[in-house]
């Protein structure tokens, strides 16, 4: 057990740490205080002590950028749906989705939308670098070298611009298409 005063000190100290480190800081300080309590007897009366449960080991809440929150709100998508397709830990985001379509052109566009969402989750910008898209398409065996740019241009309404030297940034139509894709993939 730990005293109320010790717990207040821990909470006050944790509030001085940047937001993204607070939970871990609290866990470490609380764990240390609990270990100290079990190894060193104290004279504090039992009525002044409180029972503190061990720190939770639930999935850490990832703080989404405002533009992603706005996207989710605009299209009525629950945030929990994102975590069916991506894994987040610390500042890292990893995809855990599978592109189901076998048509290379369609798979390429789906991948572009999902990679733009992945970038948005970490940076707030719904965009993907063309070379990153090309590499991911190759890795997932949906790269059609002869038609890669043609496939993008045939879906140009989904992107603000299509230029080799600029990232693909989703247009409002692209975000709408992304929302539909997430809904489709969730079933």
N, C-alpha and C positions, 0 to 999 in steps of 0.2 A: 504494500500500500504506500501511497504517497500523500503528503499533506497538501491542504488547499493552497497554502502559501507557496510551496514548491511548484505546484502546477501553475499558479498565477505567474511565477517568475519565468517558467518555460514558455508560456503563452506570450508574455511580454517580449521575451527575447526573439521568439519566432516571428513576431510582427515586424521586426527590424530587418528581416531577410527578404530579398526579392521574391515576389509572388510564386514564381515557378519552383522555388526551392523550399517553400514553407512546409509542405507536407512532409518531405523527407527530413528536414531539420527537426520538426516536431517529433517524428518517430524516433530519430536518433537520441534527442535529448530526453525524451520520455523513457526510452529503453535504458539509457544510462542511469537515470534517476531511479528506475525500478530495480536495476541491478545493485545500485548502491544501497538501497533500502534493504534488500535481502541479505546483503553481506555485512552491513553495519547497523547494529541495534540503536534505536533512538528512544528518547524519553518523552516524546510527544504522546499525549493521551489518545487513546483509540477513538474517542468521540470527535477529535479534530482531524481524523484521517478519512479519506474517501477511497472507495474502490474504483480503480481505473482499469477498464478493459484493455487488453493488448491492442496495439495499432491494427487497423483494418488492412487487409491485403487485397482489397477489391481493385478492379481496373482503375488506374489513375485517370482522372478527368483531364482530357486534353482541351486546352483553351483554343477555340476556333477563332480565326480572324473575323472581323465584322462583316466583310464582304461574303464570306461563306455562310455566316449566320443569316444574312439578308437573303442569300440565294435559297437556303433551306426554308426560310419563312415565306418567301415569295411563291414557292412552288409547293408549299404544304408538306415538306419532307421532314420527318422526325430525325433528329440528330443521330439517334441510335442506328438508323439505316446506314449511315456512313461507315460505322464500325463493323458492318457486315462485309465491307469491301476493302477496308484499310485497317492496318494495325499501327498504333501510335505508342511510342515509348520515348519519354524525354522530348527531344525535338525531332526525332526521326519518324518518318511515315513510310510504311511499306504496303504495297498492294497485296491483297489476298483474294482477289477476284479471278474469275476465269472467263475469257471471251468465248462465248458458245458458238457464234456464227462461223461457218466454214468458208464463206465468201471473203476473199482477201480484201476487197475494196471496202466492204461493210465493217470487217474486223479492224481495218486501219482507222476508219472514222471513229468507231467505238473506242479504240485505244487512245486516239487523240483526245477525245472528250474526257476519258477517265484519267489520263495523264495530266490534263489541264486541271481537273479537280484535285488530284494529288498535289500539284504545285500550289493550288489555292489554299489547301489545308495548311500547308507550311508557310506560305508567303502572303496569301490573300489575293493573289493575281491568278485569274483563270487563264493560264497560258501554258504552252509547251513548246520547247525548242524543237525545230524540225529535225535536227540530227538525233536528238533524244528519241523522238517518235520513230525515225527510220531505224535506229538501233533496236528499239523495243519490238518493232514489227519483225525485224530479222530474227530476234531471239524467240519470238512467239510463232515463227514460221508463217507469218501473214504478210511478208514483204514482197511486193511485186515491183521490182526495180524499174521495169519499163513503164509502169503506170502509176507510180507513187505520187508524183506531183499532179497528174491528171485526176487521180481519185480525190485529192484535196480540192482541186479547182472545181470539180463537179459538185462539191459540197461547200462551195465558197460562202454561201449564206450563213454557215455556222461559225465563220471566223471574220474578225474585223478586217484583216488583210492576210494575203498569202504571198510571202516573199521569202526567198531562201535565206536572206540575211537577218530576218526578224522572227521572233517567236510567233506561233499561232495563238492569238488571243480570241477567246470565245466571244461571239456577238450575242445579243439577246436571244436570237434564234438558236444559237449553239447552247446556251444555258437551258433553254426550254427542251432541246433535244437531249441534253445531259440528264435533266430531271426525268424525262420519259424513259431513258435508258436505265437509270437507277431503279425506277419502278418496275420495269420489265425484268431486270436482273434479280430483283428481290423475290420473284415468284418461282 
